[in-house]
């Protein structure tokens, strides 16, 4: 019989049986799962809430476990998402629970693996963004989305999101299909640039990250994996 390892984040952990019961109690018939290894910025929130416009509930399921040097720490990911969900999501429409596993940075194949795991938790849909589970420029930006075409029988529906950005002219987060304005009006959601600003002790623009989220990160003594 397998023994479960010690879990310092037990209060944020739900097992697949528990999430399925919880979703049923909430009367959610459609649930979108969201995978992340990062702290939230407004682009993530845009994707989650766009998906939530079409399903009954959002299952925010951060990956907590071994990651590469320079990624955000597990503690910080939990702190920032707890803040976001508490203050900016309807309690009856969002569930935050962690996934304890190792990040593999396997790009397209890992994206499919992530979808299967969320199906086991009871999700009917799974959000697949740009360069899902990628590392550097090793994978093409939409390779993960293309791979899903080879697996039409996964039993979970992928939700594909293209590039998105903040447009000064539009006054909010938009994507390449909704914004007619030139790149000079755009502020990108570059994870590398956001981490660089935070590493220098600088707060990212409010158009990119909510100030209260940035504040939590900047107050953390060691926000990154060493």
QUIRA-V888505 format. One record per pair of residues at least 24 apart in sequence whose ideal C-beta (glycine too) atoms are under 7 Angstrom apart, sorted by the first residue. I is the first residue (numbers start at 1). GAP is how many residues later the second one is. Records with the same first field share a line. If there is no record, write none. Layout:
I=GAP + GAP
This chain:
7=93
9=55 + 69 + 89
12=66 + 84 + 85 + 86
13=84 + 85 + 87
14=83
16=104 + 105 + 106
19=40 + 78 + 102 + 103
20=102
22=73
23=34 + 99
26=31 + 66
28=28 + 29
29=27
30=25 + 26 + 94 + 95
31=24 + 25 + 26 + 28 + 91 + 92 + 93 + 94
32=26 + 27 + 91 + 93 + 94 + 95 + 127
33=26 + 28 + 85 + 88 + 90 + 93 + 94
34=24 + 25 + 26 + 27 + 93
35=26 + 28 + 79
36=26 + 27
37=26 + 30 + 34 + 66
38=34 + 153
39=33 + 37 + 38 + 41 + 174 + 178
40=40 + 41 + 44 + 173
41=148 + 153 + 167 + 168
42=131 + 166 + 167 + 168
43=121 + 130 + 146
45=39 + 43
46=118 + 127
47=80 + 82 + 114
51=74 + 76 + 108
52=41
55=70
57=36 + 37 + 38
58=35 + 36
59=36 + 59 + 62 + 64
60=25 + 34 + 36
61=36 + 37 + 38 + 57
62=36 + 37
63=36 + 38 + 40
64=34 + 35 + 36
65=35 + 36 + 37 + 38
66=36 + 37
67=36 + 158
68=37 + 157
69=156 + 157
70=125 + 154 + 155
71=153 + 154
72=151 + 152
73=149 + 150 + 151 + 152
76=141 + 144 + 147
79=137
80=133 + 136 + 137
83=129 + 130 + 133
84=129
105=28 + 29 + 30
106=27
107=26 + 27 + 31 + 32 + 36 + 37
108=31 + 35 + 36 + 39
111=33 + 36
112=35 + 36 + 39
115=39 + 41 + 43
116=38
118=38
119=35 + 36 + 37
123=33
124=32 + 33
125=31 + 32 + 34
126=30 + 32 + 33
127=32 + 34
128=30 + 31 + 32
129=32
130=31 + 32 + 33
164=25
165=24
166=41 + 42
198=25
